[in-house]
Amino acid sequence: MVTWDNLDTLASFQNLSKTGRIDLKKVMSGENGAERVKNYSIPMAEGLVYNYAAKQVDDDVLEALVKLAEEAQLSEKFEELYNGAVINTGENRLVLHQLTRGQLGKAVVADGVDKRKFYVEQQQRIADFANKVHAGEITNAAGEKFTTVVQIGIGGSDLGPRAMYLALENWAKKNNTFKMEAKFISNVDPDDAAAVLNSVDVAHSIFVLVSKSGTTLETLTNESFVKDALKKAGLDASKHMIAVTSETSPLAKSDDYLAAFFMDDYIGGRYSSTSAVGGAVLSLAFGPDVFAQFLDGAAAEDKLSAEKDVLKNPEMLDALIGVYERNVLGYPSTAVLPYSQALNRFPAHLQQVDMESNGKSVNRFGEPVNYPTGPVIFGEPGTNGQHSFYQLLHQGTDIVPLQFVGFKNNQLDTDVVIQDSTSQQKLCANVAAQIVAFACGKEDENRNKNFEGGRPSSIIIGEQVNPKTLGALLAHFENKIMFQGFLWNVNSFDQEGVQLGKVLAKRVLAHETDGALKVFSDLLNI
Ligand SMILES: O=P(O)(O)OC[C@H]1O[C@H](O)[C@H](O)[C@@H](O)[C@@H]1O
């Protein structure tokens, strides 16, 4: 049996707090540094490697982290989760997104259904549908092929699928698996839908309406927006739309769609990229086989997350180091910095996964916690970020732990040699340089030009962004966030904090306001 205790009640956490502070500048300089880079590294799935040489840890801290993992029963809690325990206590739900890509434990039966079978069945239904669209067996009313897919959804029904699509678009083009261009409508700002609709040929577009609940105001509004545009173009909306939702949602039984594919309440929106939510758009855009490879990558990383030896489990160690940084060293934020244009929207997706999961002030029993929980997450791809916010990261008063991601190869064949190096080499040179610059700094008599150093980072290195490495990368961060939730003893799988704003917005629209809300409503001309 596992016990759910607050972090600050664990003896191993008290011991961790007493370990000596690491002088990163010192340990990362010279031969010492070279040894650390070689040793402080864990193989991940699909040829990825997690390197934590530039984190403020040494063997003593690592030993204390291992003890913390044991006392907090991280492995046992993950085991409970994938075997179908009610981990999402706030909503009384199981947490099953790992089951969409593999079976780590025993069969999970819920509501009389084997859940792994259910997810595979949905994946298969989507594959059949996508193949028929590609073969021209499912067409528009004029019998012409669909050429574009447009996803309508917001939050978890947008960010993950969008980030994954962008990550694989060029790879698919290069590898001849690109089937259809995908576009995304999310914001209730009418300019979002209008701009996307202006950029596509609606007569040859298939729209994927994605809403787990089937009740999200922005998504339903955008659906009407699109239906209106289709009608104005003389088209039958029901011949152009499919839905991805949960079987219990109001959308599930509607005749308004060509087809409906299902996820369920046991998959949080932000964890739904590997379910039908990501499956529909990615299978249509790149073919079902590419989506299957993406799932394989995620499944392989999930397996590593189940590894009991902390020093062989990249997700668990990353989580533990993050908690050490947050709760012992007191760092309030974390930046995710992929040196890859393909991962352009990956930080935005992680922002939701991390901050919606662990941005909590009460533990899983609803009692206030006395320690900081989830950090603020932000990020941009390198090298763009270097010319923007890195100034604060190098010389600002806050220390911000960094999570770099870098790949040896780009996705397209095009590159040039300028000043004796390719663009890809320049990209990689920059990430290596940044790790050492942040860790070691540089002394200068001019205080303005002085770099203190001592700024920690980790890096995940891979060969190339492709479906498998992307799946592994996604699972890494999902599972890291899950382990951190276990450590903080929060429920990482609900999101009550987003409700209040929705309720007040409804009041504004119904003109049922007073006080400050009324004045703001007037100022905004509602
Ligand atoms: O998929 P839906 O039910 O439309 O939900 C879309 C999103 O909106 C909610 O407000 C939540 O904050 C997100 O976790 C969710 O992903």
The ligand as a MOL file (V3000), in Angstrom:
LIG
                    3D

  0  0  0     0  0            999 V3000
M  V30 BEGIN CTAB
M  V30 COUNTS 16 16 0 0 0
M  V30 BEGIN ATOM
M  V30 1 O -11.3620 19.4680 -24.5370 0
M  V30 2 P -12.2300 20.4180 -23.8070 0
M  V30 3 O -13.2160 19.7330 -22.9120 0
M  V30 4 O -12.9190 21.3580 -24.7800 0
M  V30 5 O -11.3310 21.2870 -22.8710 0
M  V30 6 C -10.3660 22.1820 -23.3290 0
M  V30 7 C -9.5150 22.7460 -22.2030 0
M  V30 8 O -10.2740 23.6590 -21.4430 0
M  V30 9 C -10.3270 23.6070 -20.0280 0
M  V30 10 O -10.6600 24.8650 -19.5660 0
M  V30 11 C -9.1140 23.0930 -19.3150 0
M  V30 12 O -8.4280 24.0990 -18.6550 0
M  V30 13 C -8.1510 22.3540 -20.1900 0
M  V30 14 O -7.5090 21.3850 -19.4090 0
M  V30 15 C -8.8370 21.7000 -21.3560 0
M  V30 16 O -7.8930 21.0020 -22.1020 0
M  V30 END ATOM
M  V30 BEGIN BOND
M  V30 1 2 1 2
M  V30 2 1 2 3
M  V30 3 1 2 4
M  V30 4 1 2 5
M  V30 5 1 5 6
M  V30 6 1 6 7
M  V30 7 1 7 8
M  V30 8 1 7 15
M  V30 9 1 8 9
M  V30 10 1 9 10
M  V30 11 1 9 11
M  V30 12 1 11 12
M  V30 13 1 11 13
M  V30 14 1 13 14
M  V30 15 1 13 15
M  V30 16 1 15 16
M  V30 END BOND
M  V30 END CTAB
M  END
